[in-house]
Amino acid sequence: MDVSTKAVDTPINPPKDLDAGALFVLKSKGSWLHCGYHLTTSIVAPVLLSLPFAMALLGWVAGVMWLALAAVVTFYSYNLLSLVLEHHAKLGHRHLRFRDMATHILGPGWGRYFVGPLQFGICYGAVIACSLLGGQSLKFIYLLCRPNGSMQLYQFIIMFGVLLLFLAQIPSFHSLRHMNLVSLVLCLAYSACAAAGSIHIGSSSKAPLKDYSLSHDRENRLFGAFNGISIIATTYASGIIPEIQATIAPPVTGKMFKGLCICYTVIIMTYFSVGISGYWAFGNGAQGSVLSNFISGDNPLLPTWFLLMTNVFTITQLAAVSVVYLQPTNEVLEGFFANPKKDPFSLRNTIPRLIFRSLTVVIGTTIAAMLPFFGDIMALFGALGCIPLDFILPMIFYNVSFKPSKKSLVFWINTTIAVVSSALAAVGAVSAVRQMVLDTKTYHLFANV
């Protein structure tokens, strides 16, 4: 079956017996433009600033190749997932959540014990990682203004957590549409700053020596390459495609594809410009975030106002990304504690929402402050979570739902992607664990890194 084929729109309404999580958080009121905003915020996040580092682990040819290949595969994968959702909606089963989709297609065990916990872990892990990155960006700004300041990283993570406490109370995914439009503009802004800063430093007298050689140690080079692939895969990951499609008002046919076109236009403008310019400027000296390369020791290589502006853009978008990835958690909590028969803003539903969403943010902020090496843990999550959800399951869902002939090109493309992704997930997990073991010698709880 041609994956680009679009059937005639058939309005299908969600089931009437929705639980409070689906009813209140996943309101189906959005347009394809809103879908594009949500998609962009869920994928194009400040983690893209690590792309020069990933390319340094792979080299020029492999780095650019994997950057392009991941873009093609994820666009294809997300479009397949959308087509499967549309297909089942036309049959009278509009799935609003990833776990519901897995339950219907593969069986209840898959949704309850595999996809649901995996998605929850990835999304909540993303919230923790964003809190850590937000705290690091705030600390960066602080040190620019007070180079000898004594404040610790955990204090800045708490400050970012306070901001999240307020934003987490935004009632539904659909309510984030205007914030996510601002987020789209912000990711374009800090990516342009990162690329311009890299080009300026790389062509100035302050430019570091450019060394593009890979590690001479075969083991380090091999594991480094797999780490680089995992980083690139994680930057393209979403994990909430069904939830985003659930925000679209029926009929949904074709709207997700338009949203993906918006998202991937932004991806092409940001990922390639940041990755290539950062690697060109700093070579294998590119750090985990290219913004860290903009300071040599205690000396900024760019004007202070430029660094401040870039970090403000980054922090603001991190807040939007955090709120987007809180939505699956919010949906689960409201499903447990809210009453779908009451008004969503009634006292009965507002008080539990305020308590449990606040508690969710407090726990995430505490973990981020305790584990400043959480990026290593997210690399493991990326290998074992993002790759299955975004690269493997969409292929399986499509083949099971549409049953393409085993002689067809689509079947073999899907099967090949699923098998190769499974192998990469296994090796990436081993590489992530190895890096975590190495880093335990350096990090400790509440470390001021």
C-alpha positions as CSV (number, residue, x, y, z in Angstrom):
1,M,0.0,0.0,0.0
2,D,1.3,3.5,-0.9
3,V,1.9,5.3,2.4
4,S,1.1,8.6,0.8
5,T,-2.4,7.6,-0.2
6,K,-5.1,9.7,1.6
7,A,-8.6,8.5,1.9
8,V,-11.6,10.8,1.9
9,D,-12.2,12.5,5.2
10,T,-14.8,10.7,7.4
11,P,-15.7,12.5,10.6
12,I,-15.3,10.1,13.4
13,N,-16.0,11.2,17.0
14,P,-14.1,9.9,20.0
15,P,-16.0,7.4,22.2
16,K,-18.5,8.9,24.6
17,D,-17.1,7.1,27.6
18,L,-13.8,8.9,27.7
19,D,-12.0,9.0,31.1
20,A,-11.1,12.4,32.6
21,G,-7.5,12.2,31.3
22,A,-8.5,12.0,27.7
23,L,-11.5,14.3,28.1
24,F,-9.8,17.1,29.9
25,V,-6.1,16.9,28.7
26,L,-6.4,15.6,25.2
27,K,-9.1,17.9,23.9
28,S,-9.7,17.4,20.1
29,K,-10.1,21.0,19.1
30,G,-6.9,21.9,17.2
31,S,-6.1,22.6,13.6
32,W,-3.2,21.2,11.5
33,L,-1.3,24.5,12.3
34,H,-1.6,23.8,16.0
35,C,-0.4,20.2,15.4
36,G,2.7,21.7,13.7
37,Y,3.4,23.8,16.7
38,H,3.0,20.9,19.1
39,L,5.2,18.7,16.9
40,T,8.0,21.2,16.6
41,T,8.1,21.8,20.4
42,S,8.1,18.1,21.1
43,I,11.1,17.4,18.7
44,V,13.1,20.6,18.1
45,A,14.4,21.3,21.6
46,P,17.7,22.6,23.0
47,V,19.1,19.1,22.9
48,L,19.9,19.9,19.2
49,L,22.8,22.0,20.6
50,S,24.5,18.6,21.2
51,L,24.6,17.8,17.5
52,P,28.2,19.1,16.9
53,F,29.3,16.8,19.8
54,A,27.5,13.9,18.1
55,M,29.1,14.7,14.8
56,A,32.5,14.9,16.5
57,L,32.0,11.2,17.6
58,L,31.2,10.2,14.0
59,G,33.2,12.4,11.7
60,W,32.1,14.5,8.7
61,V,30.8,11.8,6.4
62,A,29.1,9.6,8.9
63,G,27.9,12.6,11.0
64,V,26.1,14.3,8.1
65,M,24.8,11.0,6.7
66,W,23.2,9.9,10.1
67,L,21.8,13.4,10.5
68,A,20.1,13.2,7.1
69,L,19.1,9.5,7.5
70,A,17.5,10.1,10.9
71,A,15.4,13.0,9.4
72,V,14.2,10.8,6.6
73,V,13.4,7.8,8.7
74,T,11.6,9.7,11.5
75,F,9.5,11.7,9.0
76,Y,8.5,8.4,7.4
77,S,7.9,6.8,10.7
78,Y,5.7,9.5,12.1
79,N,3.7,9.7,8.9
80,L,3.2,5.9,9.1
81,L,2.0,6.3,12.7
82,S,-0.4,9.0,11.6
83,L,-1.8,6.8,8.8
84,V,-2.4,3.9,11.2
85,L,-4.2,6.2,13.5
86,E,-6.4,7.5,10.7
87,H,-7.0,4.0,9.4
88,H,-8.4,2.8,12.8
89,A,-10.4,6.1,13.2
90,K,-12.2,5.3,10.0
91,L,-13.0,1.9,11.4
92,G,-14.6,3.6,14.4
93,H,-11.6,3.4,16.8
94,R,-10.0,6.7,17.2
95,H,-7.0,6.2,19.6
96,L,-6.0,9.2,21.6
97,R,-3.0,7.6,23.4
98,F,0.0,5.6,22.4
99,R,-0.9,2.8,24.9
100,D,-4.5,2.6,23.6
101,M,-3.1,2.2,20.1
102,A,-0.7,-0.6,21.2
103,T,-3.5,-2.3,23.2
104,H,-5.9,-2.3,20.2
105,I,-3.3,-3.4,17.6
106,L,-0.9,-5.7,19.5
107,G,-3.0,-6.7,22.6
108,P,-3.6,-5.4,26.2
109,G,-0.2,-6.6,27.5
110,W,1.7,-4.4,25.1
111,G,-0.2,-1.3,26.0
112,R,-0.3,-1.9,29.8
113,Y,3.2,-3.3,30.5
114,F,5.4,-2.1,27.6
115,V,4.3,1.0,25.7
116,G,2.5,2.8,28.6
117,P,5.4,2.5,31.1
118,L,8.0,3.1,28.4
119,Q,6.3,6.3,27.2
120,F,5.7,7.5,30.7
121,G,9.4,7.0,31.6
122,I,10.6,8.8,28.5
123,C,8.3,11.8,28.8
124,Y,8.9,12.2,32.6
125,G,12.6,11.8,32.0
126,A,12.5,14.5,29.4
127,V,10.9,16.8,32.0
128,I,13.8,16.1,34.4
129,A,16.4,16.6,31.7
130,C,14.8,19.9,30.7
131,S,14.9,21.0,34.4
132,L,18.6,20.2,34.5
133,L,19.3,22.0,31.3
134,G,17.2,25.0,32.4
135,G,19.2,25.2,35.7
136,Q,22.5,24.9,33.8
137,S,21.4,27.8,31.5
138,L,20.4,29.9,34.4
139,K,23.8,29.2,36.1
140,F,25.5,30.2,32.8
141,I,23.8,33.5,32.8
142,Y,24.6,34.0,36.5
143,L,28.3,33.4,36.0
144,L,28.4,35.8,33.0
145,C,27.1,38.5,35.3
146,R,29.1,37.4,38.4
147,P,32.1,35.3,37.4
148,N,33.0,34.5,41.0
149,G,29.5,33.9,42.2
150,S,29.0,31.2,44.9
151,M,25.5,29.9,44.0
152,Q,25.2,26.2,43.2
153,L,23.6,24.4,40.3
154,Y,20.8,22.9,42.4
155,Q,19.6,26.4,43.3
156,F,19.1,27.3,39.7
157,I,17.4,24.0,39.0
158,I,14.9,24.9,41.8
159,M,14.4,28.4,40.2
160,F,13.5,26.7,36.9
161,G,11.2,24.3,38.8
162,V,9.3,27.2,40.3
163,L,8.6,28.5,36.8
164,L,7.3,25.0,35.8
165,L,5.0,24.9,38.8
166,F,3.0,27.7,37.3
167,L,3.1,26.5,33.7
168,A,2.2,22.9,34.7
169,Q,-1.3,24.2,35.7
170,I,-2.2,25.0,32.0
171,P,-5.2,22.7,31.7
172,S,-5.0,20.9,28.4
173,F,-2.6,20.1,25.5
174,H,-4.7,22.2,23.2
175,S,-4.2,25.2,25.6
176,L,-0.5,25.1,24.8
177,R,-0.9,26.0,21.1
178,H,0.0,29.7,21.5
179,M,2.9,28.9,23.8
180,N,4.2,26.3,21.3
181,L,4.0,28.9,18.4
182,V,6.3,31.1,20.5
183,S,8.5,28.0,21.2
184,L,8.8,27.4,17.4
185,V,10.1,31.0,17.0
186,L,12.5,30.6,19.9
187,C,14.1,27.4,18.6
188,L,14.7,29.2,15.3
189,A,16.2,32.1,17.3
190,Y,18.7,30.2,19.5
191,S,19.7,27.9,16.6
192,A,20.5,31.0,14.5
193,C,22.5,32.4,17.4
194,A,24.4,29.1,17.9
195,A,25.2,28.8,14.2
196,A,26.2,32.5,13.9
197,G,28.3,32.3,17.0
198,S,30.1,29.1,15.8
199,I,30.8,30.7,12.4
200,H,32.1,33.9,14.0
201,I,34.4,32.1,16.4
202,G,35.6,29.6,13.8
203,S,36.6,32.3,11.4
204,S,38.2,34.6,14.0
205,S,41.7,34.9,15.5
206,K,40.3,33.2,18.6
207,A,39.4,30.1,16.7
208,P,40.6,26.9,18.3
209,L,42.7,24.5,16.3
210,K,40.4,22.5,14.2
211,D,41.0,18.7,14.5
212,Y,38.4,16.4,12.9
213,S,40.2,13.2,13.5
214,L,38.5,10.4,15.4
215,S,39.9,8.5,18.5
216,H,42.8,6.3,17.7
217,D,41.6,3.7,20.2
218,R,39.4,1.3,18.3
219,E,37.1,0.6,21.3
220,N,36.6,4.3,22.1
221,R,35.9,5.1,18.5
222,L,33.4,2.3,18.1
223,F,31.5,3.1,21.3
224,G,31.7,6.8,20.5
225,A,30.1,6.2,17.2
226,F,27.2,4.4,18.7
227,N,26.8,7.2,21.3
228,G,26.8,9.7,18.5
229,I,24.0,7.8,16.7
230,S,22.0,7.5,19.9
231,I,22.3,11.3,20.5
232,I,21.1,12.0,16.9
233,A,18.2,9.5,17.3
234,T,17.2,11.1,20.6
235,T,17.2,14.6,19.1
236,Y,14.6,13.5,16.5
237,A,12.5,11.6,19.1
238,S,9.0,12.6,20.1
239,G,7.3,9.6,21.8
240,I,3.9,11.5,21.9
241,I,2.7,11.4,18.2
242,P,-0.7,9.8,19.0
243,E,-1.3,12.3,21.8
244,I,-0.5,15.2,19.5
245,Q,-2.8,13.8,16.8
246,A,-5.4,13.4,19.5
247,T,-5.5,17.3,19.8
248,I,-6.7,17.6,16.2
249,A,-10.4,18.2,15.7
250,P,-12.0,15.5,13.5
251,P,-11.9,14.8,10.6
252,V,-8.1,14.2,11.0
253,T,-7.1,12.9,7.6
254,G,-4.1,14.6,6.2
255,K,-3.7,17.2,9.0
256,M,-0.9,15.4,10.7
257,F,1.1,15.3,7.4
258,K,0.8,19.1,7.1
259,G,1.9,19.5,10.7
260,L,4.9,17.2,10.1
261,C,5.8,19.4,7.1
262,I,5.9,22.5,9.3
263,C,8.0,20.6,11.9
264,Y,10.6,19.2,9.5
265,T,11.0,22.5,7.7
266,V,12.1,23.9,11.1
267,I,14.3,20.8,11.6
268,I,16.1,21.2,8.4
269,M,16.7,24.9,9.2
270,T,18.0,24.2,12.7
271,Y,19.6,20.8,13.0
272,F,21.9,21.0,9.9
273,S,22.9,24.6,10.5
274,V,23.8,24.0,14.2
275,G,25.4,20.6,13.7
276,I,27.6,21.5,10.7
277,S,28.6,25.0,11.8
278,G,29.5,23.8,15.4
279,Y,31.5,20.8,14.2
280,W,33.3,23.0,11.6
281,A,34.2,25.6,14.2
282,F,35.3,23.3,17.1
283,G,36.1,19.9,15.5
284,N,36.4,17.1,18.0
285,G,36.6,19.7,20.7
286,A,32.9,20.3,20.5
287,Q,31.3,20.0,23.9
288,G,28.0,18.4,25.0
289,S,26.3,21.7,24.3
290,V,27.9,23.9,21.6
291,L,27.1,27.0,23.8
292,S,29.8,25.7,26.2
293,N,32.4,26.2,23.4
294,F,31.5,29.9,23.4
295,I,33.6,30.4,26.6
296,S,37.3,29.5,26.8
297,G,38.1,29.1,30.5
298,D,36.6,32.2,32.1
299,N,36.8,34.3,28.9
300,P,33.7,34.7,26.7
301,L,34.6,34.4,23.0
302,L,31.4,36.4,22.1
303,P,29.9,39.6,23.4
304,T,28.1,39.1,26.8
305,W,24.8,40.4,25.5
306,F,24.9,37.8,22.7
307,L,25.5,35.0,25.1
308,L,22.8,36.3,27.5
309,M,20.3,36.6,24.6
310,T,21.0,33.0,23.4
311,N,20.6,31.5,26.8
312,V,17.3,33.4,27.5
313,F,15.9,32.0,24.2
314,T,17.0,28.5,25.3
315,I,15.6,28.7,28.8
316,T,12.3,30.0,27.6
317,Q,11.9,27.2,25.1
318,L,13.0,24.6,27.6
319,A,10.0,25.7,29.7
320,A,7.6,25.1,26.8
321,V,9.2,21.7,26.0
322,S,8.9,20.6,29.7
323,V,5.2,21.5,29.7
324,V,4.6,19.5,26.5
325,Y,6.2,16.4,28.0
326,L,4.3,16.8,31.2
327,Q,1.0,16.1,29.2
328,P,1.2,12.3,29.3
329,T,1.8,12.5,33.1
330,N,-1.1,15.0,33.5
331,E,-3.3,12.7,31.4
332,V,-2.6,9.7,33.6
333,L,-3.1,11.6,36.8
334,E,-6.4,13.2,35.7
335,G,-7.6,9.7,34.6
336,F,-7.0,8.5,38.2
337,F,-8.1,11.5,40.3
338,A,-10.5,13.7,38.2
339,N,-14.2,13.1,37.7
340,P,-15.2,13.2,34.0
341,K,-18.8,13.9,34.9
342,K,-17.9,17.2,36.6
343,D,-16.8,20.4,35.0
344,P,-13.0,20.4,34.5
345,F,-12.7,23.7,36.4
346,S,-15.0,22.6,39.2
347,L,-13.5,22.6,42.7
348,R,-13.7,18.7,42.7
349,N,-11.3,18.6,39.7
350,T,-9.3,21.8,40.2
351,I,-7.9,20.9,43.6
352,P,-6.6,17.4,42.7
353,R,-5.1,18.9,39.5
354,L,-3.3,21.6,41.4
355,I,-1.9,19.2,44.0
356,F,-0.8,16.3,41.8
357,R,0.7,18.5,39.0
358,S,2.6,20.5,41.6
359,L,3.8,17.3,43.2
360,T,5.0,16.0,39.8
361,V,7.1,19.1,39.2
362,V,8.6,19.0,42.7
363,I,9.6,15.4,42.3
364,G,11.1,16.0,38.8
365,T,13.0,19.1,40.0
366,T,14.4,17.2,43.0
367,I,15.7,14.4,40.8
368,A,17.3,16.9,38.4
369,A,19.0,18.6,41.3
370,M,20.2,15.3,42.8
371,L,21.5,13.8,39.5
372,P,23.3,16.5,37.5
373,F,24.6,13.6,35.4
374,F,21.1,12.8,34.3
375,G,22.1,13.3,30.7
376,D,23.9,9.9,30.8
377,I,20.7,8.3,32.1
378,M,18.7,9.9,29.3
379,A,21.2,8.4,26.8
380,L,20.1,5.0,28.1
381,F,16.4,6.0,28.0
382,G,17.0,7.2,24.4
383,A,18.4,3.8,23.4
384,L,15.8,1.7,25.2
385,G,12.8,4.1,24.9
386,C,13.0,6.6,22.0
387,I,14.2,4.1,19.4
388,P,11.4,1.5,20.1
389,L,8.7,4.1,20.3
390,D,9.7,6.2,17.3
391,F,11.6,3.8,15.0
392,I,10.4,0.3,15.7
393,L,6.7,0.3,16.8
394,P,5.4,2.5,14.0
395,M,6.7,0.0,11.5
396,I,5.1,-2.9,13.4
397,F,1.8,-1.1,13.7
398,Y,1.7,-0.4,10.0
399,N,2.5,-3.9,9.0
400,V,0.0,-5.4,11.4
401,S,-2.8,-2.9,10.6
402,F,-2.4,-2.8,6.8
403,K,-0.9,-6.2,6.2
404,P,1.1,-5.2,3.1
405,S,2.3,-8.1,0.9
406,K,5.7,-9.6,2.0
407,K,6.8,-9.0,-1.6
408,S,6.0,-5.3,-1.4
409,L,8.6,-2.6,-1.0
410,V,6.8,-1.0,2.0
411,F,6.9,-4.3,3.9
412,W,10.6,-4.7,3.5
413,I,11.4,-1.0,4.2
414,N,9.5,-1.2,7.4
415,T,11.0,-4.5,8.4
416,T,14.6,-3.3,7.7
417,I,14.1,-0.1,9.7
418,A,12.7,-2.1,12.6
419,V,15.5,-4.7,12.6
420,V,18.3,-2.2,12.2
421,S,16.8,0.1,14.9
422,S,16.5,-2.8,17.3
423,A,20.2,-3.6,16.8
424,L,21.1,0.1,17.3
425,A,19.0,0.2,20.5
426,A,20.8,-2.8,22.0
427,V,24.3,-1.4,21.2
428,G,23.3,2.1,22.2
429,A,22.2,0.8,25.6
430,V,25.5,-0.9,26.1
431,S,27.4,2.3,25.2
432,A,25.2,4.4,27.5
433,V,25.8,2.0,30.4
434,R,29.5,2.1,29.7
435,Q,29.5,5.9,29.8
436,M,27.5,5.9,33.0
437,V,30.1,3.6,34.7
438,L,32.9,5.9,33.5
439,D,31.1,9.0,34.8
440,T,30.4,7.6,38.2
441,K,34.0,8.3,39.0
442,T,33.4,12.0,38.5
443,Y,29.9,12.8,39.6
444,H,28.2,12.8,42.9
445,L,24.7,13.8,44.3
446,F,23.9,17.5,44.0
447,A,27.2,18.1,42.2
448,N,27.8,21.7,41.1
449,V,28.7,21.0,37.4
